[in-house]
């Protein structure tokens, strides 16, 4: 788990969804927090879910929904 915590502060590109036209939204950002949800793993031997909170490095404009930067699945993070 310590290896995951080393991601905090790293500059990455995150896919955070699609806009109204169906174009993928990706943002250059810094990882600010790691969330490791291992409740089910411990209780029922199911997968561990890892998500991150990110902070965009660029101005995203007034219309940007900053809630999209919370709980981004680790699968959506690229270097």
C-alpha positions in Angstrom: 0.0 0.0 0.0 2.9 2.4 0.5 3.7 2.2 -3.2 0.2 3.7 -3.9 0.8 6.5 -1.4 3.9 7.5 -3.4 1.5 8.6 -6.2 0.6 11.7 -4.1 2.1 14.7 -5.7 2.8 13.0 -9.1 1.9 14.8 -12.3 -0.4 12.6 -14.4 -3.2 12.8 -17.0 -6.6 11.7 -15.8 -9.6 10.7 -17.9 -12.6 12.1 -16.0 -15.6 11.5 -18.4 -17.1 12.8 -21.6 -18.5 16.2 -22.6 -21.9 16.8 -24.2 -20.5 16.0 -27.6 -19.1 12.6 -26.5 -15.5 13.8 -26.5 -13.3 12.3 -23.8 -12.3 14.8 -21.1 -8.7 14.4 -19.9 -6.9 16.7 -17.7 -3.3 17.2 -16.7 -3.2 17.2 -12.9 -1.5 16.3 -9.7 -2.8 13.5 -7.4 -3.7 15.0 -4.0 -5.2 12.0 -2.2 -5.4 8.2 -2.4 -8.6 6.4 -1.3 -8.2 2.6 -0.7 -11.6 1.0 -0.1 -10.7 -2.4 1.2 -13.8 -3.1 3.4 -15.2 -5.8 1.1 -11.8 -7.4 0.6 -11.4 -7.9 4.3 -14.9 -9.0 5.0 -15.8 -11.0 1.8 -12.5 -11.5 -0.1 -13.6 -9.3 -2.9 -11.5 -6.8 -4.9 -9.9 -3.7 -3.4 -11.1 -0.4 -5.0 -8.5 2.4 -5.4 -9.5 5.9 -6.4 -7.6 9.2 -6.3 -8.5 12.9 -5.9 -6.8 15.2 -8.4 -6.1 18.9 -8.8 -5.9 20.3 -12.4 -2.7 22.0 -13.4 -4.5 24.2 -15.9 -7.4 26.7 -15.5 -10.5 24.6 -16.4 -12.8 27.6 -16.7 -15.9 28.6 -14.8 -18.1 25.9 -16.2 -15.9 23.0 -15.2 -17.4 20.7 -12.5 -14.6 20.3 -10.0 -16.5 17.4 -8.4 -15.2 15.3 -11.4 -11.8 15.5 -9.7 -12.9 13.5 -6.7 -12.8 9.7 -6.6 -11.2 9.2 -10.0 -10.7 5.5 -10.6 -7.1 4.5 -10.6 -7.7 2.8 -14.0 -8.3 6.3 -15.5 -4.9 7.6 -14.6 -2.0 7.8 -17.1 1.5 9.1 -16.7 
